[in-house]
């Protein structure tokens, strides 16, 4: 796999810690949410513990949040931003992005960005719900809306590529907690030559630690994704804390918001196009 994007910014390697999904946006979209709106346990239980750990280790993350959730959890979003974290766009309501039509993409962009800006939130980053961009994504339209980077879960994009002036910060599936913890990724795990059945937090931790070491060795870039709704056990939360501890204690790691890594990369990568 040609990643061809050696890190040339501060320190030896760059790491972006990211979170996806805030609350029940996707469940409501799919019609599977039967509880009061604004009471998702990932927001009331798991997320506060994760934010406390981030504060403990003085690490900031990029949180890709569905636009729908801004109105449902406004105080949570304000608190996230107030503590130095980045709120980035994760679609309107976690719709399957890769299957949208161009018209649907334009509609969701227009609605999300117009209302978000009126609330004082300016998106500069985007991660497509479901990970894939599909054929519907208009890079020119994304640029017009002010996006500076896109972070797809895609193993083909090179690090720090620039497409129509937008920096690409790709995330690989084996660096996503859902890849290990959810049954629906059986086929995906098998495609990556992992075991087909659900994997353990210990296996996820082992993989992440090895990839952090590799990023330092290669002076590269690493993006990691945790979902608050999946942090349902002490063992899973320990993986999150162990990653924070590993990164916080290594002065060779530049752990930063996606927007900051993208901004630095845009200065030296130029406007090279393609995958």
C-alpha positions as CSV (number, residue, x, y, z in Angstrom):
1,X,0.0,0.0,0.0
2,X,1.4,3.3,-1.1
3,X,0.9,5.7,1.8
4,X,3.7,8.1,0.7
5,X,3.1,10.8,3.3
6,X,6.0,11.0,5.8
7,X,5.3,13.4,8.6
8,X,7.3,16.6,8.2
9,X,5.8,18.6,11.1
10,X,6.7,18.9,14.8
11,X,8.3,15.8,16.4
12,X,8.8,12.4,14.9
13,X,5.2,11.3,14.2
14,X,1.7,12.7,14.2
15,X,-1.3,11.0,15.9
16,X,-4.9,12.1,15.7
17,X,-7.3,10.6,18.3
18,X,-10.9,10.8,17.1
19,X,-14.4,10.0,18.3
20,X,-17.4,9.4,16.2
21,X,-21.2,9.5,16.9
22,X,-22.9,11.6,19.5
23,X,-26.0,10.1,21.0
24,X,-28.9,8.5,19.2
25,X,-28.8,10.3,15.8
26,X,-28.3,7.1,13.8
27,X,-30.9,5.2,15.8
28,X,-33.5,7.8,15.3
29,X,-32.7,7.9,11.6
30,X,-33.2,4.2,11.3
31,X,-36.3,4.2,13.5
32,X,-34.9,2.0,16.2
33,X,-34.8,4.5,19.1
34,X,-37.7,4.0,21.5
35,X,-36.5,6.1,24.5
36,X,-36.7,9.8,25.3
37,X,-34.6,12.0,22.9
38,X,-31.5,13.3,24.7
39,X,-31.0,10.3,27.0
40,X,-28.5,8.1,25.2
41,X,-26.3,6.2,27.7
42,X,-23.2,6.9,25.6
43,X,-23.7,10.6,26.3
44,X,-24.8,10.3,29.9
45,X,-22.4,7.5,31.0
46,X,-19.5,6.7,28.7
47,X,-18.6,10.1,27.2
48,X,-18.1,11.9,30.6
49,X,-15.6,9.2,31.6
50,X,-13.8,9.5,28.3
51,X,-13.7,13.3,28.6
52,X,-12.3,13.0,32.2
53,X,-9.5,10.7,30.9
54,X,-8.7,13.1,28.1
55,X,-8.5,15.9,30.7
56,X,-6.3,13.8,33.0
57,X,-3.7,13.2,30.2
58,X,-4.1,16.7,28.7
59,X,-5.0,15.4,25.3
60,X,-7.4,16.9,22.8
61,X,-9.4,15.0,20.2
62,X,-11.4,15.6,17.1
63,X,-15.1,14.6,17.6
64,X,-17.0,13.9,14.4
65,X,-20.6,14.7,15.5
66,X,-23.8,14.3,13.5
67,X,-25.4,17.7,12.8
68,X,-28.7,16.4,14.3
69,X,-27.0,16.0,17.7
70,X,-26.1,19.7,18.0
71,X,-29.6,20.6,18.9
72,X,-30.2,17.6,21.1
73,X,-27.1,17.9,23.1
74,X,-26.1,21.6,22.9
75,X,-24.5,21.8,26.3
76,X,-22.4,18.7,25.7
77,X,-21.1,20.1,22.4
78,X,-20.3,23.4,24.0
79,X,-18.5,21.7,26.8
80,X,-16.5,19.6,24.3
81,X,-15.4,22.7,22.4
82,X,-14.7,24.7,25.6
83,X,-12.2,22.0,26.7
84,X,-10.2,22.4,23.5
85,X,-11.6,19.6,21.4
86,X,-12.6,19.9,17.8
87,X,-16.2,19.4,16.7
88,X,-16.2,18.2,13.1
89,X,-19.0,17.2,10.8
90,X,-20.3,13.6,10.6
91,X,-23.2,14.1,8.3
92,X,-26.7,15.2,9.1
93,X,-28.0,12.1,11.0
94,X,-25.5,9.4,10.2
95,X,-27.1,8.6,6.9
96,X,-25.2,6.0,4.8
97,X,-23.0,8.5,3.0
98,X,-21.7,6.3,0.2
99,X,-25.2,5.6,-1.0
100,X,-26.4,9.2,-1.2
101,X,-27.3,10.9,-4.5
102,X,-25.5,14.2,-5.4
103,X,-28.7,16.0,-4.7
104,X,-28.9,14.5,-1.2
105,X,-25.3,15.4,-0.5
106,X,-26.0,19.1,-1.5
107,X,-29.1,19.2,0.7
108,X,-27.3,17.8,3.8
109,X,-24.4,20.0,3.3
110,X,-26.5,23.1,3.0
111,X,-28.8,22.4,5.9
112,X,-26.0,21.3,8.3
113,X,-23.5,24.1,7.5
114,X,-26.0,27.0,7.4
115,X,-27.6,26.2,10.8
116,X,-24.3,25.2,12.5
117,X,-22.7,28.5,11.6
118,X,-25.7,30.4,13.0
119,X,-25.0,28.5,16.2
120,X,-21.3,29.6,16.2
121,X,-19.9,26.3,15.0
122,X,-17.7,26.4,11.9
123,X,-16.9,23.0,10.4
124,X,-13.5,22.6,8.8
125,X,-13.4,18.7,8.8
126,X,-15.6,15.9,7.7
127,X,-15.7,12.1,8.2
128,X,-18.4,10.4,6.1
129,X,-20.9,8.3,8.1
130,X,-20.0,4.7,7.4
131,X,-16.5,5.7,6.5
132,X,-16.7,5.6,2.7
133,X,-17.0,8.6,0.4
134,X,-18.7,6.7,-2.5
135,X,-19.1,8.4,-5.9
136,X,-21.4,11.2,-4.6
137,X,-18.9,13.4,-2.9
138,X,-18.2,16.7,-4.7
139,X,-14.8,17.9,-3.7
140,X,-15.5,21.3,-5.1
141,X,-18.7,21.6,-3.1
142,X,-16.9,20.5,0.0
143,X,-14.3,23.2,-0.6
144,X,-17.0,25.9,-1.2
145,X,-18.5,25.0,2.2
146,X,-15.1,25.7,3.9
147,X,-13.9,22.2,4.5
148,X,-10.2,22.0,4.9
149,X,-9.9,18.2,5.4
150,X,-11.8,14.9,5.0
151,X,-11.0,11.9,7.1
152,X,-12.5,8.8,5.4
153,X,-12.1,5.3,6.6
154,X,-10.4,4.2,3.4
155,X,-7.3,2.2,2.9
156,X,-6.5,3.5,-0.6
157,X,-6.0,7.2,0.0
158,X,-2.5,8.4,0.7
159,X,-1.7,10.4,3.8
160,X,-1.9,14.1,3.4
161,X,-3.1,14.0,-0.3
162,X,-4.7,17.2,-1.5
163,X,-7.8,16.8,-3.6
164,X,-9.2,20.1,-4.9
165,X,-7.4,21.9,-2.0
166,X,-8.7,19.6,0.7
167,X,-6.3,17.5,2.8
168,X,-7.1,13.8,3.2
169,X,-6.4,12.3,6.6
170,X,-7.3,8.6,6.0
171,X,-8.2,6.2,8.7
172,X,-7.7,2.4,8.3
173,X,-10.3,-0.1,9.5
174,X,-8.0,-2.0,11.9
175,X,-7.6,1.3,13.9
176,X,-11.3,1.5,14.6
177,X,-12.8,0.0,17.7
178,X,-16.0,-1.1,15.9
179,X,-13.9,-3.3,13.6
180,X,-13.0,-5.4,16.7
181,X,-16.2,-5.2,18.7
182,X,-19.2,-5.4,16.4
183,X,-20.6,-8.5,14.7
184,X,-21.6,-6.6,11.6
185,X,-17.9,-6.4,10.7
186,X,-17.3,-10.1,10.4
187,X,-16.7,-9.9,6.7
188,X,-14.5,-6.9,7.1
189,X,-12.3,-8.6,9.7
190,X,-12.0,-11.7,7.4
191,X,-11.0,-9.4,4.5
192,X,-8.2,-8.1,6.6
193,X,-7.1,-11.6,7.4
194,X,-8.2,-11.3,11.0
195,X,-10.5,-13.8,12.8
196,X,-14.1,-13.6,11.6
197,X,-15.7,-13.5,15.0
198,X,-15.8,-10.5,17.3
199,X,-12.4,-9.7,18.8
200,X,-11.3,-8.6,22.3
201,X,-10.2,-5.3,23.7
202,X,-6.8,-6.9,24.4
203,X,-6.4,-7.6,20.6
204,X,-7.4,-4.0,19.8
205,X,-4.9,-2.6,22.3
206,X,-2.1,-4.8,21.0
207,X,-2.7,-3.6,17.4
208,X,-2.8,0.0,18.4
209,X,0.4,-0.1,20.4
210,X,2.2,-1.8,17.6
211,X,1.0,0.8,15.1
212,X,2.0,3.7,17.4
213,X,5.5,2.2,17.5
214,X,5.5,1.8,13.7
215,X,4.4,5.4,13.2
216,X,7.4,6.5,15.3
217,X,9.8,4.2,13.4
218,X,8.6,5.4,10.0
219,X,8.1,9.0,11.1
220,X,4.5,8.8,9.8
221,X,0.9,9.5,10.6
222,X,-1.7,7.6,12.6
223,X,-5.4,8.2,13.1
224,X,-7.3,6.2,15.7
225,X,-11.1,6.0,16.2
226,X,-13.1,5.3,19.4
227,X,-16.9,5.3,19.6
228,X,-18.3,6.3,23.0
229,X,-21.3,3.9,22.6
230,X,-18.9,1.0,22.4
231,X,-17.1,1.7,25.6
232,X,-19.4,-0.6,27.6
233,X,-16.9,-2.3,29.9
234,X,-14.0,-1.4,32.1
235,X,-11.7,-3.4,29.8
236,X,-12.7,-1.3,26.8
237,X,-12.2,1.9,28.7
238,X,-8.8,0.7,29.8
239,X,-7.8,0.4,26.1
240,X,-8.7,4.0,25.6
241,X,-6.8,5.1,28.7
242,X,-3.7,3.0,27.8
243,X,-3.6,4.7,24.4
244,X,-3.8,8.1,26.1
245,X,-1.1,7.2,28.5
246,X,1.2,5.9,25.8
247,X,0.8,9.0,23.7
248,X,1.0,11.5,26.6
249,X,4.3,10.0,27.8
250,X,6.1,10.1,24.5
251,X,7.7,13.4,23.6
252,X,8.3,12.2,20.0
253,X,4.6,12.1,19.3
254,X,2.7,15.1,18.0
255,X,-0.8,14.4,19.2
256,X,-3.1,17.1,17.7
257,X,-6.5,17.9,16.4
258,X,-7.2,16.8,12.8
259,X,-7.6,20.4,11.8
260,X,-4.1,21.3,13.1
261,X,-2.4,18.3,11.4
262,X,-4.2,19.1,8.1
263,X,-3.1,22.7,8.3
264,X,0.5,21.8,8.9
265,X,0.4,19.2,6.1
266,X,-1.1,21.6,3.6
267,X,1.9,23.8,3.9
268,X,4.4,21.3,2.6
269,X,2.5,18.8,0.6
270,X,1.5,21.1,-2.1
271,X,-1.6,20.6,-4.3
272,X,-0.8,17.1,-5.5
273,X,-3.9,15.3,-6.8
274,X,-4.9,11.7,-7.1
275,X,-4.8,8.7,-4.8
